[in-house]
Amino acid sequence: MRVAIIGQGYVGLTIAVGAASAGHSVLGFDVNKGLVAKLNEGASHIEGINDSVLAEFISSHRYSASFEPTDLVGSDVIVIAVPTPLNSERNPDLSYLHAAVDLIKQHVKSPTLIVNESTSYPGTLRKEIAARLTGVDHLFASSPERVDPGNALWGTKNTPRLIGGLSQEAVIKATEFYESFCDTIIEVSSPEVAEAAKIFENTFRQVNIALVNEFAQIADALGISTREVIEAAATKPYGFMPFTPGAGVGGHCIPVDPSYLAHVADQVGIPATFIKRANEVNLGMPAYVVKRVVAGVGGSIAGKSVVVVGVSYKPEIADVRETPAAAVIDLLREQGANVVWHDDLVGTWRGEQSAPLAAHEIAVVVTKHGYVSVDAINASQYVFDCTGTIPGADGI
Ligand SMILES: NC(=O)c1ccc[n+]([C@@H]2O[C@H](COP(=O)([O-])OP(=O)(O)OC[C@H]3O[C@@H](n4cnc5c(N)ncnc54)[C@H](O)[C@@H]3O)[C@@H](O)[C@H]2O)c1
């Protein structure tokens, strides 16, 4: 099939490589011209996709990147994988999705299968995509992406894929496409079910992470080890699933997607109380971490040298979107500390460079990448660990 994928970020490039590996001819479309140029040189910007794999698909003409909308013409399948962030009021921002739909409207005049993989609330495919693309007999399906960047165990191939369509023909065509590179396809009765399943999965994680973050605060006040309690509870063979505390939640999914559900819940008059409370708890974690650090060093961090170790939102990846490290650093600085950060996967961030991991008066570990040595962290006088990976350190 001729496949065009709009958006070549974490999701779009992953799907592009999956589709190319199944023998499809893939066009990776992106508005970011610099990114397009790099991709065409065979340089991947995503952990888990090797440059050599990309280069092989380019040389065998199974993949090319483009910012030319006319290249979308003639596709059998168009997959939309663009950002769906929150605006400044923490409400859904569908502007990227609408821009992608406008591109299709302007340039694609013959019937095409259009699949949305971008995460959004139930009703998006029907009301925000199909309703804007009338006049051509396109087929529409929703297949929300579940990729977990950096996860070595579960990838595009072996993670079951949900498909819901606006017509049975759309479901059949979408299934034909995805089963060429995914092991398990699960058809659901409507695109709304597929869309809702995706945000419910992420809401489940957000709420459970908030629960364990709140529990960590209770356990510390009671003088009990949170992580020992979690390990003990996890010995129950049924009815319990362990989540671990941390400095908050980050990335494009867990801190964002639940607010899409809360948004539609508001519209139908149901208050999404768990989501709102979970947001409060998770967004409050950086302040809790800094409060504990201040208490841990005797009541003041003014003038002290601090290194924040790991600023991406999770280990082994360079993604800093919504990372709680930003608030941790800002709050430490507000209290007068001299803060640098170390994360060689991230390198440059917010106009600052990753500092060498030297001994400081305080080290605060937000994310622990494998390459970072525990001894180098422990060289600092006081270590506060948000990850449970530094033996003997104070932390959550
Ligand atoms: N990152 C994840 O782990 C993950 C997992 C599952 C689902 N999702 C969802 O997938 C969607 C995409 O997320 P991502 O992480 O790949 O985002 P990303 O920011 O990594 O990539 C998005 C890409 O889309 C491009 N883009 C923006 N507007 C465009 C347009 N109008 N036309 C063409 N390209 C455009 C950007 O330049 C960027 O390269 C979001 O809805 C997200 O919630 C993400």
Ligand as a Chemical Component Dictionary entry (heavy atoms), coordinates in Angstrom:
data_LIG
# 
_chem_comp.id                   LIG 
_chem_comp.type                 NON-POLYMER 
_chem_comp.pdbx_formal_charge   0 
_chem_comp.three_letter_code    LIG 
# 
loop_
_chem_comp_atom.comp_id 
_chem_comp_atom.atom_id 
_chem_comp_atom.alt_atom_id 
_chem_comp_atom.type_symbol 
_chem_comp_atom.charge 
_chem_comp_atom.model_Cartn_x 
_chem_comp_atom.model_Cartn_y 
_chem_comp_atom.model_Cartn_z 
_chem_comp_atom.pdbx_ordinal 
LIG N1  N1  N 0  4.697  9.764  22.665 1  
LIG C1  C1  C 0  3.988  8.735  23.070 2  
LIG O1  O1  O 0  4.474  7.915  23.832 3  
LIG C2  C2  C 0  2.570  8.516  22.594 4  
LIG C3  C3  C 0  1.983  7.274  22.834 5  
LIG C4  C4  C 0  0.688  7.039  22.406 6  
LIG C5  C5  C 0  -0.015 8.065  21.784 7  
LIG N2  N2  N 1  0.560  9.287  21.584 8  
LIG C6  C6  C 0  -0.229 10.301 20.894 9  
LIG O2  O2  O 0  0.190  10.382 19.543 10 
LIG C7  C7  C 0  0.089  11.731 19.059 11 
LIG C8  C8  C 0  1.436  12.192 18.558 12 
LIG O3  O3  O 0  2.353  12.183 19.654 13 
LIG P1  P1  P 0  3.923  12.160 19.446 14 
LIG O4  O4  O 0  4.499  11.803 20.772 15 
LIG O5  O5  O -1 4.281  11.353 18.262 16 
LIG O6  O6  O 0  4.187  13.702 19.133 17 
LIG P2  P2  P 0  5.565  14.376 18.629 18 
LIG O7  O7  O 0  5.547  15.768 19.126 19 
LIG O8  O8  O 0  6.723  13.474 18.954 20 
LIG O9  O9  O 0  5.427  14.380 17.044 21 
LIG C9  C9  C 0  4.433  15.057 16.378 22 
LIG C10 C10 C 0  4.990  15.496 15.043 23 
LIG O10 O10 O 0  3.899  16.063 14.308 24 
LIG C11 C11 C 0  4.403  17.158 13.571 25 
LIG N3  N3  N 0  3.275  17.996 13.202 26 
LIG C12 C12 C 0  2.592  18.885 13.947 27 
LIG N4  N4  N 0  1.590  19.422 13.236 28 
LIG C13 C13 C 0  1.634  18.854 12.018 29 
LIG C14 C14 C 0  0.868  18.988 10.836 30 
LIG N5  N5  N 0  -0.170 19.804 10.781 31 
LIG N6  N6  N 0  1.228  18.275 9.770  32 
LIG C15 C15 C 0  2.282  17.441 9.813  33 
LIG N7  N7  N 0  3.047  17.259 10.903 34 
LIG C16 C16 C 0  2.718  17.958 12.003 35 
LIG C17 C17 C 0  5.421  17.787 14.473 36 
LIG O11 O11 O 0  6.343  18.572 13.747 37 
LIG C18 C18 C 0  6.059  16.549 15.134 38 
LIG O12 O12 O 0  7.211  16.132 14.431 39 
LIG C19 C19 C 0  -0.458 12.534 20.207 40 
LIG O13 O13 O 0  -1.851 12.584 20.101 41 
LIG C20 C20 C 0  -0.066 11.701 21.430 42 
LIG O14 O14 O 0  -0.928 11.925 22.528 43 
LIG C21 C21 C 0  1.844  9.516  21.964 44 
# 
loop_
_chem_comp_bond.comp_id 
_chem_comp_bond.atom_id_1 
_chem_comp_bond.atom_id_2 
_chem_comp_bond.value_order 
_chem_comp_bond.pdbx_ordinal 
LIG N1  C1  SING 1  
LIG C1  O1  DOUB 2  
LIG C1  C2  SING 3  
LIG C2  C3  SING 4  
LIG C2  C21 DOUB 5  
LIG C3  C4  DOUB 6  
LIG C4  C5  SING 7  
LIG C5  N2  DOUB 8  
LIG N2  C6  SING 9  
LIG N2  C21 SING 10 
LIG C6  O2  SING 11 
LIG C6  C20 SING 12 
LIG O2  C7  SING 13 
LIG C7  C8  SING 14 
LIG C7  C19 SING 15 
LIG C8  O3  SING 16 
LIG O3  P1  SING 17 
LIG P1  O4  DOUB 18 
LIG P1  O5  SING 19 
LIG P1  O6  SING 20 
LIG O6  P2  SING 21 
LIG P2  O7  DOUB 22 
LIG P2  O8  SING 23 
LIG P2  O9  SING 24 
LIG O9  C9  SING 25 
LIG C9  C10 SING 26 
LIG C10 O10 SING 27 
LIG C10 C18 SING 28 
LIG O10 C11 SING 29 
LIG C11 N3  SING 30 
LIG C11 C17 SING 31 
LIG N3  C12 SING 32 
LIG N3  C16 SING 33 
LIG C12 N4  DOUB 34 
LIG N4  C13 SING 35 
LIG C13 C14 SING 36 
LIG C13 C16 DOUB 37 
LIG C14 N5  SING 38 
LIG C14 N6  DOUB 39 
LIG N6  C15 SING 40 
LIG C15 N7  DOUB 41 
LIG N7  C16 SING 42 
LIG C17 O11 SING 43 
LIG C17 C18 SING 44 
LIG C18 O12 SING 45 
LIG C19 O13 SING 46 
LIG C19 C20 SING 47 
LIG C20 O14 SING 48 
# 
